[in-house]
Amino acid sequence: MASPAAAAAAAAAPPFPAGPSPPVPSPLPAPTDESRKYDRQLRVWGAEGQAALAGARVCLLGAGATGSEALKNLVLGGIAAFTVIDDALV
């Protein structure tokens, strides 16, 4: 059986060895407005895919109900250059 002094010394010892502490990882860079806006897409196809979408050009033929909805979804995805061709008189 261990003496009370030895038991107290063992209880006071830290559970890990003394020495230099491990390096702390650097914090992540602050998110930009664009990375907040397109967060879900960036998680799916990364920055390269989002850059490809931003540089894409789309020609929409027919701006009816279906075409307008498709155009809205493309804009929300990050495509910024569009040409809309429609023969309807306004």
Protein Blocks (a to p, Z undefined) as FASTA:
>chain_A
ZZfklmmmmmmpcfbdcddddddddddddddfklmmmmmmmmmnojmlmmmmmmpccdde
hjafklmmmmmmmmmnopabdcdddfbdZZ
